[in-house]
Amino acid sequence: MNLTASKKVQKLTASIFQEVAVLKRKALNRGLDVIDLSVGSPDLPPPAFVVEELVKYASDTANYGYTLKGIPEFHEAVSFFYKQRYAADIDSEHEVLQLMGSQDGLAHLATAIINPGDYVLVPDPGYPIYEASVTIAGGVLFPLPLLAENNFLPVLDDIPLPILEKTKMMILSYPGNPVPVLADSSFFEEVVHFAKRHNILVVHDFAYSELIFDNNPQISFMSVPGAKEVGIEFNSLSKTFNLAGCRIGYAVGNEQALNILGMFKSQIDYGVFYPIQKAATAALTSDYTLLQEQVKEYEFRRDTLMAGLEKSGWKLSKSPATMFLWAKIPAGWKSRQFAFELINNTGVAVIPGDAFGKQGEGYVRIALVQPAERLSEAAERIHKFLAKPK
Ligand SMILES: Cc1ncc(COP(=O)(O)O)c(C=O)c1O
């Protein structure tokens, strides 16, 4: 058989994670002890009471049918969580859509909303599915450069009017992946105003809403006046409660946008496993003390790695949020060359920044998904690597 991928799929680039996985395997085969700081999959366990809930409902064979959509308790739990954590009012019946992870929603939204030729504003660098989803939908990407000199916020006034006239949607993420910075309320207010003026749907990815450090405020786009008129926010239990493999997330906000996405999804899947929905409901309505402990753990990891790397003269910007460091690489290196030589020589795996967009060149993304001792060990190895002549 001679089979080729569709033209749309051919336009997608191979995932950098696969490329790095090959290098990790080769390093392992050469006997290197690999320290994997490449994929943002949490190494911490979910809370015990959440696992207990999952086991309890999974033991009942009555719970193995299709669920088709989110159960009312889950919707109410999301609304409760948003009120408690972000002081945002979400109507549980009309303003919540359950997803199989936020990736599910991010991947399908553009196809549900965008017609071929419509423009979508996407952050550069940005989480890869933003760009891929628009490519699949046949939309036109307009990158919003996130530059250090603008605190990694897009300059909305720089977008030409003829582009805005053709723009249907914009994607933002604060704190984001790979750029872990925060936006303040005034930026979000500007976004609401801008979106209303140009009739653009705002899509805010808030997957790291509970990994915000140093007592910085946790600002949901949904807490900003007028946000629900123009936008939706994706969120997830993957990083907040370490349930990444369970595939459960949700979108909140604009009812019309959620209805369109929900209608499209009803053609694609038959809902999240009931025991997972029950476990997620328990997590979202818990007392949240575990979230504070988790933040402390990530702060400690971040500070340990930064202190270790500073000894080698590599000074990184302190991440105010997420499980990532967005690290400007030492002068004289390209991102891919740095990341690939690092893994080949030391077994420390990171992701080259250009994999997230043109503006990511000159950076690598380091995931804090190993205990502090391993991060110290990684810093030691990087120190030796940088001390060697190139
Ligand atoms: C910024 C961002 N958004 C969304 C996701 C998708 O997460 P999930 O589908 O597990 O909710 C990820 C996963 O790493 C992410 O980093």
The ligand as a Gaussian input file, in Angstrom:
#p B3LYP/6-31G(d) Opt

LIG

0 1
 C        0.275000      25.277000      28.479000
 C       -0.374000      23.950000      28.439000
 N       -1.657000      23.885000      28.104000
 C       -2.307000      22.713000      28.031000
 C       -1.656000      21.522000      28.294000
 C       -2.420000      20.253000      28.158000
 O       -2.649000      19.663000      29.383000
 P       -3.806000      18.601000      29.636000
 O       -4.343000      18.184000      28.312000
 O       -3.145000      17.486000      30.344000
 O       -4.849000      19.317000      30.433000
 C       -0.314000      21.531000      28.658000
 C        0.400000      20.287000      28.936000
 O        1.569000      20.221000      29.151000
 C        0.342000      22.781000      28.729000
 O        1.630000      22.860000      29.057000

